[in-house]
Amino acid sequence: HSKRRGDWSRFGTAWRKSIRKRIEKNPFFSFYFITPTLCVRNFPKIILNNSKPNEFTFESLIKFMLISTSELNSILDDPDVIIADTRSFKEYSEGHIPGSVHLDLFAFHWIDTTKQGIDNFNDQARRLFSFLGVTTEKKIVFYDSVSGMLAARGVWMLMYFSHQNVVMLNGGITKWKKDNFLLETKANNFKPSKFLGKINPEIISGFEHIQDNLDNLKIIDARSTGEYDGSIVRAAQTGHIPNSINIDWNQNLSDDGTFKSDEELSQMYDISKDSEIVTYCQGAYRAANSFLVLKKLGFKNVKVYLGSWGEWGNKLELPIEE
C-alpha cells in the first residue's frame, strides 16, 4: 500500500481505472481505501484526466454536490468535516446533527450588484467563511430542513469561491430524523480560519449583465406564481424580469424533501444545454437551489443573479413585465 503514495499518474492504468469506477459509484470509497494523498479533497484531479493539479472544475464537483444521510453519518467524527446548520437558531437549539454549528445565512443578505457592491459582497463572504473555519482541506456540509434554499445558498457561495469540497444534505434534517440518526442539543463552537478562496465569475450575475443580454439569456424566475405575476408585492415594481419563465423552486423537491429524480427535473427544465441561464428570486436563495438543480442536470453555463428581484424590482429604470 505504501508504494501507492505519491502522484496519481504513477499508478498502473488498470489500477487507476478500477479505483476511478469505484469512486464514481461511491464517492466515499476514498475515505476508507485511498491513501491521504488521494483523499476526497483531490477528487477533481482523480476523475478528470486532463485537469491540472488542484484545478477547480464543475464537472468534478457536481458529481459530489449532494450527500445522503447515511454517508454523512459515516463521517461525523472526521476532523476535516464542517457541518453547518442553516436553519433558525431556535430550530438548531431544539436538536441538530451532532457536531454541527449554526450559520445564519439569511442574515447575510445582499442585493447590490454594482462593481463596488460585488467587491463588498466578496469581502463579507470571506469573513463569513473564515468565521466558519473553511480551509482548502475541509469538507463543508450545509443542511436545511429539507433540500432547501439556505443550504443551497451556502453551497453556491462556496462554489463561487472555488472551494472543491462542498455538499448539501439531500433531504435535510427531515430525512435525517426519518432515517433515525442521532440528534444533539448542545451548541458547538466555531474554529475560525483565514479563508480567501478564488472568485469564479462564471456563476454570478449582476443586473447589468442581464440588462445587456435580455434577448440572449434563458432567465428562470424561481419565485412563486404570485410574485411572478405581480399579485404579491415585494418591491417598488411588481412583475418579473422580461422574458423570464417561472419555475417555482418548490417544484425541485419531492414530498420527502429530497430532490426529485433527474428525469423529473429534466422535464421541468426543458432547456437547451447550450443556453446561458440566469436564475433569480427575491434575494438569491431560492435561485441558488434552482442553480444547483441545473448543475445537477448537466447545464454548464448557469449563473445566479445575486441582487435578484430585491435589486431589479427597486431600480425603476430597469424594464419589467407583468
Secondary structure, 3 states (H helix, E strand, C coil): CHHHCCCHHHCCHHHHHHHHHHHHHCCCHHHHHCCHHHCHHHHHHHHCCCCCCCCCCHHHHHCCCEECHHHHHCCCCCCCEEEEECCCHHHHHHCECCCCEECCCCCCCCCCCCHHHHHHHHHHHHHHHHHHCCCCCCEEEEECCCCCHHHHHHHHHHHHCCCCCEEEECCHHHHHHHCCCCCECCCCCCCCCCCCCCCCHHHEECHHHHHHCCCCCEEEECCCHHHHHCCCCCCCCCCECCCCEECCHHHHECCCCCECCHHHHHHHCCCCCCCCEEEECCCCCHHHHHHHHHHHCCCCCEEEECCHHHHHCCCCCCCCEC
